[in-house]
């Protein structure tokens, strides 16, 4: 009696209830069809699809890199081959078995070259030769110039030591000096050139170190254009030997900033 009453109280099965039960079995949320059910329903996973797309992109990028490398290598090989062909074409002519030249050797001179190019190359070569000859002549003229006319002192002598003594005379603002210079000879020469200006040379002596005999002085003179003093000897100084140069001179104590000059100041109304 009780079971019959429960069966009588159970609601009747409707189509909507069947759809909901089917949806629950399939894993859905059991919502009725409609816009809200479609929006809230489960979406398929796209991870595998993304991975496949990424694999395709990476594969395409790798293929592009390989193609670029292949094209570059082909271009390099073609350029090298082209240069070899050009060098072979410009190389010396080869004679055949009968003594006659074959191939390009039978072409007349200048064949295969643009007009005017041989003339331009010949002119360029002549200009280069002329420039070299002019430079050589100028160098020869410079070497033939006297050493005292050059702006720099010659390098055939090297000073090793200076010994200078000065005596100043304040009455007439003059001084006398004696200098002894120890010289080392690098290259043989008959000339001794050193800087000097506005001086009166009294005596010049040249002697070989540690020997009583001296080297005879032919003449000496001042050259104001380059402000040097020149000593001309009778014979050349020997290489790798040292000599002593002694000069006795006198000059004015200048009133300007030149050499040995003087200055003054006023103290308590007195100039000193």
DAGI-V125303 format. One record per pair of residues at least 4 apart in sequence whose ideal C-beta (glycine too) atoms are under 7 Angstrom apart, sorted by the first residue. I is the first residue (numbers start at 1). GAP is how many residues later the second one is. Records with the same first field share a line. If there is no record, write none. Layout:
I=GAP  GAP
This chain:
1=4
2=4
3=4
4=4
5=4
6=4
13=4  5
15=4
16=4
17=4
18=4
19=4
20=4  10
21=4
22=4
23=5  7
24=6
28=13
29=11
31=5  6  9
32=5
33=4
35=4
36=4
37=4
46=4
47=4
48=4
49=4
50=4
51=4
52=4
53=4
54=4
55=4
56=4
57=4
58=4
59=4
60=4
61=4
62=4
63=4
64=4
65=4
66=4
67=4
68=4
69=4
70=4
71=4
72=4
73=4
74=4
75=4
76=4
77=4
78=4
79=4
80=4
81=4
82=4
83=4
84=4
85=4
86=4
87=4
89=15
93=8  12
94=8
95=4  5  6
96=4  5  6
101=4  5
107=4  5
110=8
113=4  5
116=4
117=4
118=4
119=4
120=4
121=4
122=4
123=4
124=4
125=4
126=4
127=4
128=4
129=4
130=4
131=4
132=4
133=4
134=4
135=4
136=4
137=4
138=4
139=4
140=4
141=4
145=4  5
147=7  44  46
148=45  75  78  80  82
149=77
151=75
153=40
154=39
155=31
156=29  30  31  33
157=26  28  29  35
158=26  28
159=22  24
160=22  23  24  82
161=21
162=17  19
163=16  17
164=13  15
165=12  13
166=9  11
167=8  9
168=7  85
169=5  6
173=79  80  89
174=76  78  79
175=75  76  78  85
176=74
177=72
178=70
179=68
180=64  66
181=64
182=60  62
183=59  60  62
184=58
185=52  53  54  55  56  58
186=53
187=52
188=48  49  50  51
189=47  48
190=42  43  45  46
191=39  41
192=39  53
193=35  37
194=34  35
195=32  33
196=26  32  33
197=30  62
198=53  61
199=50  52
200=49  50  51
201=19  28  46  48
202=46  47  48
203=45
204=13  16  27  43
205=9  41
206=8  9  11  25  27  37  39
207=4  7  8  36  37
208=5  7  33  35
209=33  34  35
215=18  20  28
216=17  18
217=14  16
218=14  15  16
219=13
220=9  10  11  12
221=9
222=7
223=5  7
237=4  6
253=7  8  9
254=4  5  6  7
255=6  7
256=5
257=4
264=7  8
265=7
266=4  5
267=5
